[in-house]
Amino acid sequence: MTENRCGWIVQAGDCPVQPSLRGTERADWLIIGGGFTGLSAAHSLAEMHPNARIVLVDRQRAAQGASARNSGFVVAHENPSGEELLGRSGHDYYRQSTEISRAANNEVRRRLEQLGIDCDWREDGYFFAVHDADKLEEAELRVQTLQAVGANAQFLQGRALASQLGSEFYRAGIHCGGGNALLQPAKYAKGLREMLPAAVSLFEQTEVSGLERVANGSIRARSPHGCVEATQVLVCVGPFMPRVGLQDRAVFPLELSASLTRPLTDVEYQQMGSPAPWGVLSTRPAGATLRLTNDRRLLIRNTVEYRRSDLNADALKVRRHTHVRGLQRRFPWLTEQHLQFTWTGHLSATRSGEPRFARVAPGIHAVAGCNGSGVARGTLWGRLLAEMASGSQSPLLSQVLSQAEPGWLPPSPFFDIGASLRLRYEACRAQTES
């Protein structure tokens, strides 16, 4: 049986367990969800309202959910394509989105410096790389587009690329620096949690099942053994807003699975050519994500599925074999015995690729839909959600809200069928890159 055990979380080490909610708590602010967004919102509210009482609840362990399980890419520059390229109709929108992404990257850096979090931060960029060179269309124009919005971008192919990655698998790629970074996501999430201000009370293993208005105008959040009554509520649960009683037709979950090897031996590492740590993103939505970490481990994520229920152990074992095959295509000497951890996590997605960012009801604000950029955008969304709920305004908040049009989702079963078919189509397109 394959155990669903996240290597990032194990490496980060555990935090003391916080109590679950019992009885009634009263607060000025309630935050539901202890991932990057909820933790960032807690820090931001404490800065903005130093005398306020803030309660943060998580249905499992804070800082150990989807945020800690992602691949650790801090996105400042997305890979441009199609109409986003320089000189085309969508380039202005791409430029504006890049401004937001760069602000999100800066927000992560600010938190790391402010809180002194050590999370293996590397800001020397990562690669958009492919095995099939035809899947990196208009490579030179992509480089020009990235450079035009402030990235340090360089096209590489053949031996020049292989020497940097330690693998002949990739035939063409763009190295993109100037903001793009890598980190250990569980260490980052743990740092945000450990450094929560004293004004924040954290309750774990506390599942909020509904929100209701009470006579004094506060909002009551119900859990199995207690409740929180708060003046303002921030909902930061990604695609799972219905769990807290908020119906939403804009955000949906994608389930991803990943594996992390044991540290490579000196011989194995030298066999790769002793490259510096790197990250690779595919140019296809269903292509593989890979990393060589600071401690010489290889990570692969090459499955993505539309699912509303978690994979069981047998299904995860099948995904683990897929990870092994993907790694062996790049590093033929690698075996399943190299894998030390395999796990699943969820991505919060929207139809348009833009977030759901809204005042859901008086006193209730929610954000979701990082669309694969959860480290940076999730951190920024937390601060901006706190600002919006506090009545603050800023050019950046206005810019984000102007783009926050996630798109409407058809009801089940129509969307379920459509999403599953679309992902199968993307998987077929990405076969050479998995």
C-alpha positions as CSV (number, residue, x, y, z in Angstrom):
1,M,0.0,0.0,0.0
2,T,1.3,3.5,-0.9
3,E,1.2,5.9,2.0
4,N,0.0,9.4,1.2
5,R,2.9,11.2,2.9
6,C,4.2,14.6,1.8
7,G,8.0,14.8,1.8
8,W,8.0,18.6,2.1
9,I,6.0,18.4,5.3
10,V,8.1,15.6,6.8
11,Q,11.3,17.6,6.0
12,A,9.9,20.8,7.5
13,G,9.2,19.1,10.8
14,D,6.1,19.3,12.9
15,C,4.6,22.1,14.9
16,P,2.9,21.7,18.3
17,V,-0.7,20.7,17.8
18,Q,-3.2,23.4,18.6
19,P,-6.6,22.7,20.2
20,S,-9.8,22.2,18.3
21,L,-12.6,24.7,18.9
22,R,-14.7,24.0,22.0
23,G,-17.5,26.2,23.1
24,T,-18.0,29.8,21.9
25,E,-15.3,32.2,20.8
26,R,-15.8,35.8,20.0
27,A,-13.6,37.7,17.7
28,D,-13.3,40.8,15.6
29,W,-12.0,38.7,12.7
30,L,-12.4,35.1,11.8
31,I,-10.3,33.5,9.1
32,I,-11.3,30.1,7.8
33,G,-8.3,28.1,6.2
34,G,-4.7,27.9,7.3
35,G,-2.8,27.8,4.0
36,F,-0.7,30.5,2.4
37,T,-3.7,32.8,1.9
38,G,-5.3,32.4,5.4
39,L,-1.9,32.7,7.2
40,S,-1.0,35.8,5.1
41,A,-4.4,37.3,5.9
42,A,-3.8,36.7,9.6
43,H,-0.4,38.5,9.5
44,S,-1.9,41.4,7.5
45,L,-4.9,41.9,9.8
46,A,-2.7,41.9,12.9
47,E,-0.6,44.6,11.2
48,M,-3.6,46.7,10.2
49,H,-5.6,46.2,13.4
50,P,-3.2,45.7,16.3
51,N,-5.9,45.8,19.0
52,A,-8.2,43.3,17.2
53,R,-8.8,39.7,18.2
54,I,-8.3,37.4,15.3
55,V,-9.3,33.7,15.2
56,L,-7.9,31.3,12.6
57,V,-9.4,27.9,12.1
58,D,-8.4,25.0,9.9
59,R,-10.3,21.7,9.3
60,Q,-7.0,19.7,9.6
61,R,-3.5,21.0,10.5
62,A,-2.7,24.6,9.6
63,A,0.2,24.9,7.2
64,Q,0.0,21.2,6.2
65,G,-2.8,21.3,3.6
66,A,-2.6,22.0,-0.1
67,S,-0.2,24.9,0.3
68,A,2.5,22.8,1.9
69,R,2.0,20.1,-0.8
70,N,2.6,22.2,-4.0
71,S,5.8,22.2,-6.0
72,G,7.3,25.4,-4.6
73,F,7.5,27.6,-7.7
74,V,7.2,31.3,-6.9
75,V,5.8,32.7,-10.1
76,A,6.6,36.3,-11.2
77,H,6.6,35.6,-14.9
78,E,4.1,33.2,-16.5
79,N,5.1,31.5,-19.8
80,P,3.5,33.6,-22.5
81,S,1.9,32.2,-25.6
82,G,-0.6,32.9,-28.4
83,E,-2.2,36.3,-28.2
84,E,-0.1,37.2,-25.1
85,L,3.0,37.5,-27.1
86,L,4.6,40.8,-27.9
87,G,2.8,42.9,-30.5
88,R,-0.5,40.9,-30.3
89,S,-3.9,41.8,-28.9
90,G,-3.5,40.1,-25.5
91,H,-0.1,41.4,-24.7
92,D,-1.3,44.4,-22.6
93,Y,-3.4,42.1,-20.4
94,Y,-0.4,39.8,-20.0
95,R,1.7,42.7,-19.0
96,Q,-0.8,43.8,-16.4
97,S,-1.0,40.2,-15.1
98,T,2.8,40.2,-14.8
99,E,2.7,43.3,-12.7
100,I,0.4,41.5,-10.3
101,S,2.6,38.4,-10.3
102,R,5.7,40.5,-9.6
103,A,3.9,42.2,-6.7
104,A,3.0,38.7,-5.4
105,N,6.7,37.6,-5.6
106,N,7.7,40.8,-3.7
107,E,5.1,40.0,-1.0
108,V,6.6,36.5,-0.5
109,R,10.1,38.0,-0.2
110,R,8.8,40.7,2.2
111,R,7.3,38.0,4.5
112,L,10.5,35.9,4.4
113,E,12.7,38.9,5.4
114,Q,10.2,40.3,7.9
115,L,9.7,37.0,9.7
116,G,13.1,35.5,9.2
117,I,11.8,32.3,7.5
118,D,14.3,29.8,6.1
119,C,12.7,27.9,3.3
120,D,15.5,27.1,0.8
121,W,14.7,30.3,-1.2
122,R,16.4,30.5,-4.6
123,E,15.7,33.4,-6.8
124,D,17.8,32.5,-9.9
125,G,14.8,31.4,-12.0
126,Y,13.6,28.2,-13.5
127,F,12.9,26.6,-16.9
128,F,10.0,26.3,-19.3
129,A,11.3,23.2,-21.1
130,V,10.1,20.5,-23.5
131,H,11.1,17.2,-24.9
132,D,9.2,17.9,-28.2
133,A,10.6,21.1,-29.5
134,D,7.4,21.8,-31.4
135,K,5.7,22.3,-28.1
136,L,7.7,25.4,-27.5
137,E,6.2,27.4,-30.4
138,E,7.7,30.8,-31.3
139,A,10.4,30.4,-28.7
140,E,12.3,33.6,-29.7
141,L,9.2,35.7,-29.5
142,R,8.4,34.2,-26.1
143,V,11.9,35.3,-25.0
144,Q,11.3,38.8,-26.3
145,T,7.9,39.0,-24.6
146,L,9.4,37.9,-21.2
147,Q,12.2,40.5,-21.6
148,A,9.7,43.2,-22.4
149,V,8.0,42.7,-19.0
150,G,11.2,42.7,-17.1
151,A,12.3,39.0,-17.0
152,N,15.8,37.7,-17.6
153,A,15.0,35.2,-20.3
154,Q,17.3,33.0,-22.5
155,F,16.5,30.3,-25.0
156,L,18.5,27.1,-24.6
157,Q,18.6,23.8,-26.5
158,G,20.8,20.7,-27.0
159,R,23.9,20.4,-24.9
160,A,23.5,23.9,-23.4
161,L,20.2,22.8,-21.8
162,A,21.2,19.3,-21.0
163,S,24.3,20.4,-19.0
164,Q,22.1,22.6,-16.8
165,L,19.5,19.9,-16.1
166,G,21.7,16.8,-16.1
167,S,19.4,15.1,-18.6
168,E,19.3,14.7,-22.4
169,F,15.4,14.4,-22.2
170,Y,14.8,18.1,-22.7
171,R,15.5,19.4,-26.3
172,A,14.5,23.1,-25.9
173,G,13.7,25.5,-23.1
174,I,13.6,29.0,-21.8
175,H,15.4,29.9,-18.6
176,C,13.4,32.6,-16.9
177,G,14.8,34.7,-14.1
178,G,14.3,38.2,-12.9
179,G,11.7,37.3,-10.3
180,N,10.9,33.6,-10.7
181,A,12.0,31.7,-7.6
182,L,11.9,28.3,-5.9
183,L,11.3,27.4,-2.3
184,Q,10.4,24.6,0.0
185,P,6.6,25.2,0.4
186,A,6.1,23.4,3.7
187,K,8.9,25.3,5.4
188,Y,7.4,28.5,4.1
189,A,3.9,27.6,5.4
190,K,5.3,26.4,8.7
191,G,7.3,29.7,9.1
192,L,4.1,31.8,8.5
193,R,2.3,29.7,11.1
194,E,5.1,29.7,13.7
195,M,5.4,33.5,13.5
196,L,1.7,34.3,13.9
197,P,1.2,37.4,16.0
198,A,-0.1,37.0,19.6
199,A,-3.4,38.6,18.5
200,V,-4.1,35.5,16.4
201,S,-5.7,32.4,18.1
202,L,-5.3,29.2,16.1
203,F,-7.7,26.3,16.3
204,E,-7.0,23.1,14.4
205,Q,-9.1,20.0,13.5
206,T,-12.0,22.4,13.4
207,E,-14.4,22.0,10.4
208,V,-16.7,24.9,9.8
209,S,-20.0,23.6,8.4
210,G,-22.0,26.8,8.0
211,L,-22.2,30.5,8.5
212,E,-25.2,32.4,9.8
213,R,-26.1,35.9,10.8
214,V,-27.0,36.4,14.5
215,A,-29.1,39.0,16.2
216,N,-26.3,41.5,17.0
217,G,-25.2,41.5,13.4
218,S,-22.2,39.3,13.9
219,I,-21.6,36.1,11.8
220,R,-21.6,32.8,13.6
221,A,-19.4,30.0,12.1
222,R,-20.5,26.6,13.3
223,S,-18.2,23.6,14.0
224,P,-19.0,20.2,15.6
225,H,-18.1,21.2,19.1
226,G,-18.3,25.0,19.1
227,C,-18.7,28.2,17.2
228,V,-17.0,31.5,16.5
229,E,-18.9,34.8,16.5
230,A,-17.1,37.4,14.5
231,T,-17.8,40.8,13.0
232,Q,-15.9,39.9,9.8
233,V,-15.1,36.6,8.2
234,L,-12.5,35.8,5.6
235,V,-12.9,32.5,3.7
236,C,-9.6,31.1,2.4
237,V,-10.4,27.5,1.6
238,G,-9.6,27.4,-2.1
239,P,-12.1,25.4,-4.1
240,F,-14.0,24.1,-1.1
241,M,-16.2,27.0,-0.2
242,P,-19.3,24.8,-0.2
243,R,-17.9,23.0,2.8
244,V,-18.4,26.2,4.9
245,G,-21.9,26.8,3.5
246,L,-21.0,29.2,0.6
247,Q,-22.3,28.0,-2.7
248,D,-20.0,28.9,-5.5
249,R,-20.1,28.3,-9.3
250,A,-16.7,29.7,-10.1
251,V,-13.9,27.6,-8.6
252,F,-13.2,23.9,-8.9
253,P,-10.6,21.5,-7.5
254,L,-7.9,19.7,-9.4
255,E,-6.1,16.8,-7.7
256,L,-2.4,16.4,-8.3
257,S,0.1,13.8,-7.1
258,A,3.8,14.0,-6.7
259,S,6.8,12.0,-5.6
260,L,10.1,13.0,-4.0
261,T,13.2,10.8,-4.1
262,R,15.7,10.2,-1.4
263,P,18.9,12.4,-1.7
264,L,21.0,11.3,-4.6
265,T,24.3,9.7,-3.8
266,D,27.6,11.5,-4.8
267,V,27.9,9.0,-7.7
268,E,24.4,9.6,-8.9
269,Y,24.7,13.4,-8.6
270,Q,28.0,13.4,-10.5
271,Q,26.4,11.2,-13.2
272,M,24.0,14.1,-13.7
273,G,27.0,16.5,-14.1
274,S,26.6,18.0,-10.6
275,P,24.1,20.7,-11.7
276,A,22.8,23.5,-9.5
277,P,19.3,23.1,-8.1
278,W,16.7,23.7,-10.8
279,G,13.0,23.7,-11.6
280,V,11.2,22.8,-14.8
281,L,7.7,23.6,-15.8
282,S,6.1,22.2,-19.0
283,T,4.6,24.4,-21.6
284,R,1.5,22.1,-21.5
285,P,-1.1,22.2,-18.7
286,A,-0.9,18.4,-18.1
287,G,2.9,18.1,-18.6
288,A,5.3,17.2,-15.9
289,T,6.7,19.6,-13.2
290,L,10.2,18.6,-12.0
291,R,12.7,19.9,-9.5
292,L,16.2,19.1,-8.3
293,T,16.2,20.4,-4.7
294,N,18.9,21.9,-2.6
295,D,19.5,18.6,-0.9
296,R,19.8,16.8,-4.2
297,R,16.4,15.1,-4.3
298,L,14.3,14.9,-7.5
299,L,10.6,15.8,-7.4
300,I,8.1,15.0,-10.1
301,R,4.4,15.9,-10.5
302,N,3.0,14.5,-13.7
303,T,-0.7,13.8,-13.0
304,V,-3.6,16.2,-12.8
305,E,-7.2,15.1,-12.4
306,Y,-10.6,16.7,-11.9
307,R,-11.8,15.0,-8.7
308,R,-14.1,15.8,-5.8
309,S,-12.9,12.9,-3.7
310,D,-9.4,12.0,-2.6
311,L,-7.4,9.2,-4.2
312,N,-7.2,6.0,-2.2
313,A,-4.0,4.1,-1.5
314,D,-4.4,1.8,-4.5
315,A,-5.0,4.7,-6.8
316,L,-2.1,6.5,-5.4
317,K,0.1,3.5,-6.1
318,V,-0.8,3.7,-9.8
319,R,0.1,7.4,-9.8
320,R,3.4,6.5,-8.1
321,H,4.3,4.2,-11.0
322,T,3.5,7.0,-13.4
323,H,6.0,9.2,-11.5
324,V,8.7,6.5,-11.8
325,R,8.1,6.2,-15.5
326,G,8.4,10.0,-15.9
327,L,11.6,10.1,-13.9
328,Q,13.1,7.2,-15.9
329,R,12.4,9.0,-19.2
330,R,14.7,11.7,-17.9
331,F,17.1,9.6,-15.7
332,P,17.1,6.0,-16.9
333,W,19.2,4.8,-14.0
334,L,16.5,5.8,-11.5
335,T,14.3,3.0,-9.9
336,E,11.2,2.9,-7.8
337,Q,13.4,2.3,-4.8
338,H,14.7,5.9,-5.2
339,L,11.2,7.3,-4.3
340,Q,10.9,8.1,-0.6
341,F,7.6,10.0,-0.5
342,T,4.4,10.1,-2.6
343,W,1.4,12.4,-1.9
344,T,-1.6,14.2,-3.3
345,G,-2.7,17.8,-3.1
346,H,-5.4,20.1,-4.6
347,L,-5.1,23.1,-6.9
348,S,-7.8,25.8,-6.9
349,A,-8.7,26.5,-10.5
350,T,-11.1,28.7,-12.4
351,R,-12.4,28.6,-16.0
352,S,-10.7,31.9,-17.0
353,G,-7.5,31.5,-15.0
354,E,-8.4,34.6,-12.9
355,P,-9.4,34.5,-9.2
356,R,-12.7,34.5,-7.5
357,F,-12.2,37.6,-5.3
358,A,-15.3,39.0,-3.7
359,R,-17.5,40.3,-0.9
360,V,-19.8,37.3,-0.8
361,A,-22.2,38.9,1.7
362,P,-22.0,41.8,4.3
363,G,-19.1,40.9,6.5
364,I,-18.1,37.8,4.5
365,H,-15.2,38.0,2.0
366,A,-13.7,35.1,0.0
367,V,-10.8,34.5,-2.4
368,A,-9.9,31.4,-4.4
369,G,-8.4,30.4,-7.7
370,C,-4.6,30.7,-7.7
371,N,-4.6,28.5,-10.8
372,G,-1.2,27.0,-10.1
373,S,0.5,30.1,-8.7
374,G,-0.4,29.5,-5.1
375,V,2.8,30.4,-3.3
376,A,3.0,34.0,-4.6
377,R,-0.5,34.8,-5.5
378,G,-1.9,33.0,-2.4
379,T,0.3,35.1,-0.2
380,L,-0.7,38.3,-2.0
381,W,-4.4,37.4,-2.0
382,G,-4.3,37.1,1.8
383,R,-3.0,40.6,2.2
384,L,-5.4,42.1,-0.4
385,L,-8.4,40.3,1.0
386,A,-7.6,41.7,4.5
387,E,-7.3,45.2,2.9
388,M,-10.6,44.8,1.0
389,A,-12.5,43.6,4.1
390,S,-11.0,46.5,6.1
391,G,-12.3,49.1,3.6
392,S,-8.8,50.0,2.3
393,Q,-8.0,50.9,-1.3
394,S,-4.9,50.7,-3.3
395,P,-4.0,50.7,-7.0
396,L,-2.8,47.0,-6.7
397,L,-6.1,45.9,-5.1
398,S,-8.1,47.8,-7.8
399,Q,-6.0,46.1,-10.5
400,V,-6.5,42.7,-9.1
401,L,-10.3,43.2,-8.7
402,S,-10.5,44.5,-12.3
403,Q,-9.1,41.1,-13.5
404,A,-11.0,38.9,-11.0
405,E,-13.5,37.4,-13.5
406,P,-13.2,33.7,-12.9
407,G,-15.9,32.7,-15.4
408,W,-19.1,30.8,-14.7
409,L,-19.2,27.0,-14.4
410,P,-22.1,24.9,-15.7
411,P,-23.9,22.8,-13.1
412,S,-23.1,19.1,-12.5
413,P,-23.0,16.7,-14.2
414,F,-22.3,18.9,-17.3
415,F,-19.2,20.6,-15.9
416,D,-18.0,17.3,-14.4
417,I,-18.1,15.6,-17.8
418,G,-16.7,18.5,-19.6
419,A,-13.8,19.0,-17.2
420,S,-12.9,15.3,-17.2
421,L,-12.9,15.2,-21.0
422,R,-10.8,18.4,-21.3
423,L,-8.1,17.0,-18.9
424,R,-8.0,13.8,-20.9
425,Y,-7.5,15.9,-24.0
426,E,-4.7,17.9,-22.3
427,A,-3.1,14.7,-21.1
428,C,-3.0,13.4,-24.7
429,R,-1.4,16.6,-25.9
430,A,1.2,16.4,-23.2
431,Q,2.1,12.7,-23.6
432,T,5.7,13.5,-24.8
433,E,6.1,15.8,-21.8
434,S,4.8,13.6,-19.0
